[in-house]
């Protein structure tokens, strides 16, 4: 699920609501964190078994990629790309069980915020990881030319 974000500017700056408890895609709140990614760096692949992520890039731009490998899913085998950030404000809800990662595609560091549905468990992380070039997914993170 995605939510196009509304940016409200005034003479003082801008306000952008990312996620509200009355949004259709809101499930529950586990924690809220910020991470950054340097230009050209890929973070991924990983998935969560129990939590959904609610990802927004608030500074810079990223290519967020989702790959569905869930048994019985109607979108199994599908890979979706979302270019998101300050030039395309978007929230992407990533369901549990979907592989995901992103690449910073802006010339500056990208700042990403996430509001997952569960808090991070340091003693038992709800996360599996694969290398960014895993042949089982077969995604090319390179720049695509027209």
N, C-alpha and C positions, 0 to 999 in steps of 0.2 A: 504494500500500500504506500502511496505517496500523498503528500499534502503540499500544494504550492503555498509558499509562505508570503504573507502580506507584510510589506515594509511601509511604515508610517513615518514620513519625514516631517520635520518642522525646523524652525530657525535654530533650535538647539542641537539637532542631530537626527538620529533615526531610532525607531523602536521596531523590533521584529519579534512577534510572538512565534515561538517554535512549537510548543506542545502545551495543550490545555487539557484539563481533566474532562471537559465536555466535548472534546474532539471525538469523532466517530472511531478513529484508530487508537485512541487511548485505551490501554489495558489496565496498567497499574504502574506504580513507581517503585523502583528498587534503589537506584542511586543516580547521580548526575555527575559526569566528569568531562574534562577537556583533554584532548591529546593533540599533538602537532605532527606534521609530516613534512620533511624537507623536499625541495623540488626534485622530481624524478624518482623519488623513493616509492616502492610498493610495500604496503603492509597487507599481508594476507598470504595464504588463505586461512580462515578459521571459521568455526561454527560453534553455536551454543546448542545444547540439548534441551534446556528448559526455558531459557530467557529469550525474549524478543528485544532487539535493539531499535532505538529511535534516533537516527543519525542526521545531524545538520552540520554543514561546513559553513562557518561564520566569517572566515577570512581566507583569501586565496581561493583556489579551485581544485577539486578532486574529480577523478573518474571513479565512482563507486561501482563495483561489479558484484552481482549476485549470481550464484550458480545453484540451481535446485537439483539435488541428488536424492531427495526423499522418496522412499518406497511408497508407491500408491498415489503420489502427488500428480495432479493433472498437468503440472508444468515441469515434471521431471525431465532432466536433460536440458532445460532452458537456461540460457545465460542472458542476463539483462545488464545494461550499462546506464548509469545516470551521471551526467556532468552537472555538478552542483557546487555552489559556493556563492561568493558575493555577487557574481554576475548572473546567477541563476538560483535564487533562494528556494530551497526545497528540503522537506523532511522525508526521509525514506524509512519506513518501518520494515525491519528485516525479521522475518519469522524464525522461530527456533528451527534448527535442522537445515538451514540454508547456508551454504558456503559463501563467504563474502570477504572482500578486501578492497583496498583503494590505492590509487596512485595520485600523488600530487602532480597536477598538470600546469600549475601556475609557476611563474618565475620566482615567486616568494613562498616561504613556508605557509602551509595551510593549517588552519586551526579548526578542529572538529570537536563538536560537543555531542554527547550521547546520553540519553536517558533510558537505560535498560530497565526491563521490568523486574529484575532481581538484583540484589546487591552482590558484589564480587565476593566469593568465598575463597579466602586465601589458603585454607586447608584443603579445599577440594574444588578447584576451578572448573566451571561449567564450560569447558572449551576444548575443542580438538583443533589441531593445526596441520597444515600441509604447506609445502614450499610454493612460492608464487608461480613457479614454472612446472607444477605437477602435471604430468601427462594425462592423468585421469580426468582432469578438467580441460586441459588443452587450450587455455586462454592466452592470447598474445597481448602482453601489456604495452607493446610498442605504440608509437604514434602512427595513426592511420592517415594516409594521404588521400586526397580526392582523386 
